[in-house]
């Protein structure tokens, strides 16, 4: 939980670098919070899945409820900040976030970038966040 709270404290910091250990737990907790918010919305009748049948289409649609929307908006800026800092750790500009506009492949490429080990030593975006930690025995 410490990494999640650290990320929330740095919610407006789009400069510097973040380790994988800061990004992945933050994103995982956000997914769980989003699922909980969606479940509460569905239980209260604010949103959820509905069955749609139309000529040539049969399936489900999802409409988020007010709680899921509020949770998403609250977590939007901290999520973008840690994602940008993670790209910085790999030596990439924040502009690489726009690759998600490429269907499917863009998301895969971004996940790969986030999963890569950060650059050793100082780079254009700041000092190595691993260098600040004491070595584990």
JOWORA-V853813 format. One record per helix or strand of 3 or more residues. SS is the DSSP state (A for helix, B for strand). FROM is the first residue (numbers start at 1). TO is the last residue. Records with the same first field share a line. If there is no record, write none. Layout:
BEGIN
SS->FROM-TO + FROM-TO
END
This chain:
BEGIN
A->2-9 + 20-44 + 66-89 + 94-101 + 105-115
B->48-54 + 57-63
END
